[in-house]
Amino acid sequence: MTITISTDVAEFVRAECGENVYLCYQCEKCSSGCPTAPAMRYRPAQMMRLAQFGLEDVLVHDASIWRCLGCDTCTAHCPHDLSVRRLVEVMRHHVMQDVYLPNGIDALDGDDDLRKGVRALGMMGTRITTHYNVSGEDNSARLAWTDNLPEKPEGLVRDSGAEMAYFVGCVSAMFPMSYGIPQSFAMLLEKAGVHFTTLGDEERCCGFPLLVAGQLEQAEALIRHNVEAMRELGVPRVVTTCPSCYHMWHYTYPEVLGEPLGFEVVHAVEVLDELVEEGRLELVEPRRAGKVTYHDPCDLGRKSGIYDPPRRVLEQIPGVTLVEMQQSREHALCCGGGGDLETFDPQLVQEVSAQRIAQAAETGASVLVSACPQCVRTLSKAARANRVRVRVMDITQYLEKAVA
């Protein structure tokens, strides 16, 4: 393959990422902390250098940009606070919108893994834009998780008199193994006397999988629909149990729209922290007490700065001792489930998640708690695959077991 220098791409990267992309002086701290760098032909620091010089052919026709988890570990390590994730998003957008979607897979000169992975991401995009969710199932099944509730809450669908609207998210709403998360959260809100509602089948994918797959234009249509539906509902607060949905609503939606949303956006751990602090949930010692460790989801921790609320909740549960893993808070290792990597390279996901579940086992905890449906899915699979005797649960599920 002939490598050519493209000043157009260099200008595009500078326009989208800002001038600070040129502050990178190749210290390699980003690469040393990257969970997937060993699987990349071009490590994060090398990608920054290639982008600086506009080496379009190298970036477009190599799998390195698609093996990024978008976890922001690079930014946490960078002396200049540079975001390789932002560069990756820009380049993925360029590949999808200017190369693959208009010209087909033959426009990519990379190896079979690259072509297979990009094709899979394209198919994922089609599922989402067609069915409005990542599973490809009929979107009318968004509330299937409520079928096993002891009693369905009043005003469950589009009740404008509710205190808050629960944006459930694709993983919890469409994948049965994750139904327990919205079920537990709903029961906790009911026990605390919180009147909540949902958008029902008017809820559509938050757009995160499309955004990180380089399909921003397709994601924008979902963003505008969701915001319009929520504004029409008129509730003062929107809550999510998914950190990726939270990050999209809290940060990306206002950025895309160029204006404030007009309502508050919070993650479930912030709501649970409030309810426990206010004494609206009576806590008792759960069956699985003792040592518990907490995994920081990347979109909730490093990318949103929410570290203390989930820890405060866990520390208030009788009989629980919270122990930290070797890497925690801003230095927490990604579970492996981010950045659409599960679609592009599932084997690499298993390698990263195996490292994280091993760190959990080292703590001696019997339960690994997180606050993300995707993290729980990924780490649960890792525990089974690696025969690690650690129970993986979402904080909503664990807290529900500790409420009288």
C-alpha positions as CSV (number, residue, x, y, z in Angstrom):
1,M,0.0,0.0,0.0
2,T,1.3,3.5,-0.9
3,I,1.3,5.9,2.0
4,T,0.5,9.5,1.1
5,I,0.4,12.6,3.2
6,S,-3.0,14.3,3.2
7,T,-3.1,17.9,4.2
8,D,-6.9,17.8,4.0
9,V,-7.1,15.1,6.7
10,A,-4.6,17.0,8.9
11,E,-6.8,20.1,8.6
12,F,-9.9,18.0,9.3
13,V,-8.3,16.5,12.4
14,R,-7.2,20.0,13.6
15,A,-10.7,21.4,13.0
16,E,-12.5,18.6,14.9
17,C,-10.0,17.9,17.7
18,G,-8.5,21.4,18.2
19,E,-5.0,22.7,18.0
20,N,-4.0,20.8,21.2
21,V,-3.7,17.6,19.1
22,Y,-0.3,19.0,18.1
23,L,0.8,19.3,21.8
24,C,1.6,15.6,21.8
25,Y,5.3,15.1,22.2
26,Q,5.3,11.3,22.1
27,C,5.9,10.6,25.8
28,E,4.0,7.3,25.3
29,K,2.2,7.6,28.7
30,C,-1.1,7.1,26.8
31,S,0.1,3.9,25.2
32,S,1.5,2.5,28.4
33,G,-1.9,2.6,30.1
34,C,-4.1,1.6,27.2
35,P,-5.8,-1.8,27.8
36,T,-5.8,-2.7,24.0
37,A,-2.5,-1.2,22.9
38,P,-0.8,-4.6,22.7
39,A,-3.4,-5.5,20.0
40,M,-2.8,-2.4,18.0
41,R,-0.4,-2.0,15.1
42,Y,-0.2,1.7,15.9
43,R,-0.4,2.5,19.6
44,P,-2.3,5.7,20.8
45,A,0.8,7.9,20.7
46,Q,1.6,6.7,17.2
47,M,-1.9,7.4,16.1
48,M,-1.5,10.9,17.3
49,R,1.7,11.3,15.4
50,L,0.1,9.9,12.2
51,A,-2.8,12.3,12.6
52,Q,-0.5,15.2,13.0
53,F,1.1,14.5,9.7
54,G,-2.1,13.7,7.9
55,L,-1.1,10.1,7.0
56,E,-4.6,9.3,5.8
57,D,-3.9,5.9,4.2
58,V,-2.3,4.5,7.4
59,L,-5.2,5.5,9.6
60,V,-8.0,4.6,7.3
61,H,-6.7,1.2,6.2
62,D,-5.6,-0.1,9.6
63,A,-7.6,-1.7,12.5
64,S,-5.9,0.3,15.2
65,I,-8.6,3.1,15.4
66,W,-11.3,0.4,15.8
67,R,-9.5,-1.4,18.7
68,C,-9.8,1.7,20.9
69,L,-12.3,1.2,23.8
70,G,-13.0,4.9,24.2
71,C,-12.2,4.4,27.9
72,D,-10.1,7.7,28.3
73,T,-7.3,6.0,30.2
74,C,-5.0,7.8,27.7
75,T,-6.4,11.2,28.8
76,A,-6.0,10.3,32.5
77,H,-2.3,9.5,31.9
78,C,-1.6,12.4,29.5
79,P,0.4,15.4,30.8
80,H,-1.5,17.7,28.4
81,D,-4.9,16.1,29.0
82,L,-5.1,15.1,25.3
83,S,-7.9,12.8,24.2
84,V,-6.9,10.1,21.8
85,R,-10.6,9.0,22.0
86,R,-11.6,12.2,20.3
87,L,-9.1,11.6,17.5
88,V,-10.4,8.1,17.1
89,E,-14.0,9.3,16.9
90,V,-13.0,11.8,14.2
91,M,-11.1,9.2,12.2
92,R,-13.9,6.6,12.5
93,H,-16.3,9.2,11.3
94,H,-14.1,9.9,8.3
95,V,-13.8,6.2,7.5
96,M,-17.5,5.5,7.8
97,Q,-19.0,8.6,6.1
98,D,-16.3,9.2,3.4
99,V,-15.0,5.8,2.6
100,Y,-17.1,2.7,3.7
101,L,-20.7,3.9,3.5
102,P,-20.5,5.6,0.1
103,N,-18.1,3.2,-1.5
104,G,-18.6,-0.2,0.2
105,I,-16.1,-2.6,1.9
106,D,-13.9,-2.9,-1.2
107,A,-12.8,0.7,-0.5
108,L,-10.9,-0.5,2.5
109,D,-7.5,-2.0,1.7
110,G,-6.8,-3.5,5.2
111,D,-6.8,-7.1,6.3
112,D,-9.7,-9.4,6.7
113,D,-10.2,-8.5,10.3
114,L,-10.6,-4.8,9.5
115,R,-13.0,-5.5,6.7
116,K,-15.0,-8.0,8.7
117,G,-15.2,-5.6,11.7
118,V,-16.2,-2.5,9.8
119,R,-18.8,-4.5,7.9
120,A,-20.2,-5.7,11.3
121,L,-20.3,-2.1,12.6
122,G,-22.2,-1.1,9.4
123,M,-24.7,-3.8,10.0
124,M,-25.1,-2.7,13.6
125,G,-25.8,0.8,12.4
126,T,-28.5,-0.5,10.1
127,R,-30.2,-2.4,12.9
128,I,-30.2,0.7,15.1
129,T,-31.5,3.1,12.4
130,T,-34.1,0.6,11.3
131,H,-35.4,-0.7,14.7
132,Y,-34.2,2.1,17.0
133,N,-32.3,-0.2,19.3
134,V,-29.0,-2.1,19.2
135,S,-30.6,-5.6,19.4
136,G,-32.6,-5.3,16.2
137,E,-35.8,-6.5,17.9
138,D,-39.1,-4.6,17.5
139,N,-38.9,-1.4,19.6
140,S,-42.3,-2.1,21.0
141,A,-40.6,-4.6,23.3
142,R,-38.9,-1.8,25.3
143,L,-40.9,-2.5,28.4
144,A,-40.7,-6.3,28.3
145,W,-38.6,-6.1,31.5
146,T,-41.7,-4.9,33.4
147,D,-43.5,-8.2,32.8
148,N,-41.9,-9.9,35.8
149,L,-42.4,-7.1,38.2
150,P,-44.7,-7.9,41.2
151,E,-46.9,-5.0,40.2
152,K,-46.4,-2.5,37.4
153,P,-45.9,1.1,38.7
154,E,-48.6,3.6,38.1
155,G,-47.9,6.1,35.3
156,L,-45.2,3.8,33.8
157,V,-45.6,5.2,30.3
158,R,-45.4,9.0,29.5
159,D,-46.9,10.4,32.7
160,S,-46.2,14.1,32.6
161,G,-46.9,14.3,36.4
162,A,-44.0,12.2,37.3
163,E,-41.0,13.4,39.3
164,M,-38.5,11.9,36.9
165,A,-38.4,10.0,33.6
166,Y,-36.3,6.8,33.5
167,F,-34.4,6.4,30.2
168,V,-33.9,2.6,30.4
169,G,-31.3,2.2,27.5
170,C,-31.0,-0.6,25.0
171,V,-29.0,-3.1,27.0
172,S,-31.4,-3.2,30.0
173,A,-34.5,-2.9,27.9
174,M,-33.7,-5.3,25.1
175,F,-31.4,-8.1,26.5
176,P,-33.2,-10.4,29.0
177,M,-30.0,-11.1,31.0
178,S,-30.0,-7.4,31.9
179,Y,-33.7,-7.1,32.8
180,G,-32.9,-7.4,36.5
181,I,-31.3,-3.9,36.5
182,P,-34.3,-1.9,35.5
183,Q,-36.5,-4.2,37.6
184,S,-34.4,-3.6,40.7
185,F,-34.2,0.2,40.0
186,A,-38.0,0.4,39.6
187,M,-38.6,-1.5,42.8
188,L,-36.2,0.8,44.7
189,L,-37.9,3.9,43.4
190,E,-41.3,2.4,44.3
191,K,-40.1,1.6,47.9
192,A,-38.8,5.1,48.3
193,G,-42.1,6.6,47.1
194,V,-40.6,8.1,43.9
195,H,-43.1,8.7,41.1
196,F,-41.3,7.9,37.9
197,T,-42.3,7.3,34.3
198,T,-40.7,6.2,31.0
199,L,-41.0,7.0,27.3
200,G,-42.2,3.5,26.6
201,D,-41.7,2.5,22.9
202,E,-41.0,6.2,22.2
203,E,-37.6,5.7,23.7
204,R,-35.0,5.1,21.1
205,C,-31.3,4.2,21.3
206,C,-29.3,7.1,22.8
207,G,-27.1,7.1,19.8
208,F,-23.9,6.2,21.6
209,P,-23.1,3.0,19.6
210,L,-23.6,5.0,16.3
211,L,-21.5,7.9,17.5
212,V,-18.5,5.7,18.4
213,A,-18.9,3.8,15.2
214,G,-18.4,7.0,13.2
215,Q,-22.0,7.4,12.2
216,L,-22.7,10.8,13.8
217,E,-25.3,11.9,11.2
218,Q,-27.4,8.8,12.0
219,A,-27.0,9.3,15.7
220,E,-28.2,12.9,15.5
221,A,-31.6,11.7,14.3
222,L,-32.0,9.6,17.4
223,I,-30.7,12.4,19.6
224,R,-33.3,14.9,18.3
225,H,-36.1,12.4,18.6
226,N,-35.3,11.5,22.2
227,V,-34.9,15.2,23.3
228,E,-38.2,16.2,21.6
229,A,-40.0,13.3,23.2
230,M,-38.6,14.2,26.7
231,R,-39.4,17.9,26.3
232,E,-42.9,17.0,25.2
233,L,-43.3,14.8,28.4
234,G,-42.2,17.8,30.5
235,V,-40.6,16.1,33.5
236,P,-37.9,18.1,35.4
237,R,-35.5,15.2,35.7
238,V,-34.2,12.3,33.5
239,V,-32.4,9.4,35.1
240,T,-30.5,6.5,33.5
241,T,-28.9,3.3,34.8
242,C,-26.6,3.2,31.7
243,P,-23.4,5.4,32.0
244,S,-23.2,5.6,28.2
245,C,-26.8,6.9,28.0
246,Y,-26.0,9.3,30.9
247,H,-22.9,10.7,29.2
248,M,-24.8,11.1,25.9
249,W,-27.7,12.9,27.6
250,H,-25.6,15.0,29.9
251,Y,-22.8,16.0,27.6
252,T,-23.3,15.0,24.0
253,Y,-26.9,16.0,23.5
254,P,-26.5,19.7,24.5
255,E,-23.4,19.8,22.4
256,V,-25.1,18.4,19.3
257,L,-28.2,20.6,19.8
258,G,-26.2,23.7,20.7
259,E,-28.5,24.5,23.6
260,P,-29.4,23.4,27.1
261,L,-31.9,20.5,27.3
262,G,-34.2,22.3,29.8
263,F,-34.2,19.5,32.4
264,E,-31.7,17.8,34.8
265,V,-29.9,14.6,33.8
266,V,-28.6,12.3,36.5
267,H,-27.3,8.7,36.8
268,A,-29.1,6.2,39.0
269,V,-26.3,6.1,41.5
270,E,-26.9,9.8,42.2
271,V,-30.5,9.1,42.8
272,L,-29.8,6.1,45.1
273,D,-27.2,8.2,47.0
274,E,-29.9,10.8,47.7
275,L,-32.5,8.3,48.7
276,V,-30.2,6.5,51.2
277,E,-28.9,9.9,52.6
278,E,-32.5,11.0,53.1
279,G,-33.4,7.8,54.9
280,R,-36.1,6.8,52.3
281,L,-34.7,3.3,51.9
282,E,-34.4,1.2,55.0
283,L,-31.1,-0.8,54.7
284,V,-30.5,-4.3,56.2
285,E,-27.6,-6.7,55.9
286,P,-27.9,-8.6,52.6
287,R,-27.3,-12.3,52.2
288,R,-24.1,-11.6,50.2
289,A,-22.5,-9.2,52.7
290,G,-18.8,-9.2,53.6
291,K,-16.2,-7.9,51.2
292,V,-17.5,-6.1,48.1
293,T,-15.5,-4.4,45.4
294,Y,-16.6,-1.7,43.0
295,H,-15.8,-1.4,39.3
296,D,-15.9,2.2,37.9
297,P,-17.6,2.3,34.5
298,C,-15.5,4.5,32.1
299,D,-18.4,6.7,31.0
300,L,-19.5,7.3,34.6
301,G,-16.0,7.6,36.2
302,R,-13.2,8.9,34.1
303,K,-15.5,10.6,31.6
304,S,-18.1,12.1,34.0
305,G,-16.3,12.3,37.4
306,I,-18.9,10.3,39.3
307,Y,-16.8,8.2,41.8
308,D,-18.2,8.8,45.3
309,P,-22.0,8.3,45.1
310,P,-21.8,4.5,44.5
311,R,-19.2,4.1,47.1
312,R,-21.2,6.0,49.7
313,V,-24.2,3.8,49.0
314,L,-22.2,0.6,49.4
315,E,-20.6,1.8,52.6
316,Q,-24.0,2.5,54.1
317,I,-25.1,-1.2,53.7
318,P,-24.9,-3.1,57.0
319,G,-22.3,-5.9,57.0
320,V,-20.5,-4.7,53.8
321,T,-16.8,-3.9,53.7
322,L,-15.8,-2.1,50.5
323,V,-12.4,-3.0,49.2
324,E,-10.8,-1.3,46.2
325,M,-9.1,-3.1,43.3
326,Q,-5.5,-2.5,42.2
327,Q,-6.8,0.1,39.7
328,S,-9.8,2.2,40.7
329,R,-11.4,5.6,40.2
330,E,-9.7,7.5,37.4
331,H,-7.2,4.7,36.9
332,A,-9.7,1.9,36.8
333,L,-9.2,-0.7,34.1
334,C,-11.9,-0.8,31.5
335,C,-14.1,-3.9,31.5
336,G,-13.5,-4.3,27.8
337,G,-17.1,-3.7,26.7
338,G,-16.7,-0.1,25.4
339,G,-16.1,1.6,22.1
340,D,-18.2,-1.0,20.1
341,L,-15.2,-3.4,20.5
342,E,-17.7,-6.2,21.2
343,T,-18.9,-5.8,17.6
344,F,-15.5,-5.3,16.0
345,D,-13.3,-7.7,17.9
346,P,-15.0,-9.8,20.6
347,Q,-11.9,-11.9,21.3
348,L,-10.0,-8.7,22.4
349,V,-12.9,-7.9,24.7
350,Q,-12.4,-11.3,26.4
351,E,-8.7,-10.6,26.9
352,V,-9.3,-7.2,28.6
353,S,-12.2,-8.4,30.7
354,A,-10.1,-11.3,32.0
355,Q,-7.6,-8.9,33.4
356,R,-10.3,-6.9,35.2
357,I,-12.0,-9.9,36.7
358,A,-8.6,-11.1,37.9
359,Q,-8.1,-7.8,39.7
360,A,-11.5,-8.3,41.4
361,A,-10.6,-11.8,42.5
362,E,-7.3,-10.5,44.0
363,T,-9.3,-8.3,46.5
364,G,-10.9,-11.4,48.1
365,A,-14.4,-9.9,47.5
366,S,-17.3,-12.3,46.9
367,V,-19.3,-9.7,45.0
368,L,-18.2,-7.3,42.2
369,V,-20.6,-4.4,41.9
370,S,-20.7,-1.9,39.1
371,A,-23.2,0.7,37.9
372,C,-23.4,-0.2,34.2
373,P,-25.4,-2.9,32.3
374,Q,-22.7,-3.4,29.8
375,C,-19.9,-3.7,32.4
376,V,-22.1,-6.2,34.3
377,R,-22.7,-8.2,31.1
378,T,-19.0,-8.2,30.1
379,L,-17.6,-9.0,33.5
380,S,-20.2,-11.7,34.2
381,K,-19.1,-13.5,31.1
382,A,-15.4,-13.0,32.1
383,A,-16.1,-14.5,35.5
384,R,-17.7,-17.6,34.0
385,A,-15.1,-18.0,31.2
386,N,-12.2,-17.7,33.7
387,R,-13.9,-19.7,36.5
388,V,-13.6,-16.8,38.9
389,R,-15.8,-17.2,42.0
390,V,-17.0,-13.6,42.1
391,R,-20.7,-12.7,41.7
392,V,-21.1,-9.7,39.4
393,M,-24.1,-7.4,40.0
394,D,-25.3,-3.9,39.2
395,I,-25.6,-1.6,42.2
396,T,-29.3,-1.4,41.7
397,Q,-29.6,-5.2,42.1
398,Y,-27.2,-5.4,45.1
399,L,-29.0,-2.5,46.9
400,E,-32.4,-4.0,46.3
401,K,-31.2,-7.1,48.2
402,A,-30.3,-4.9,51.1
403,V,-33.6,-3.0,51.4
404,A,-36.1,-4.1,54.0
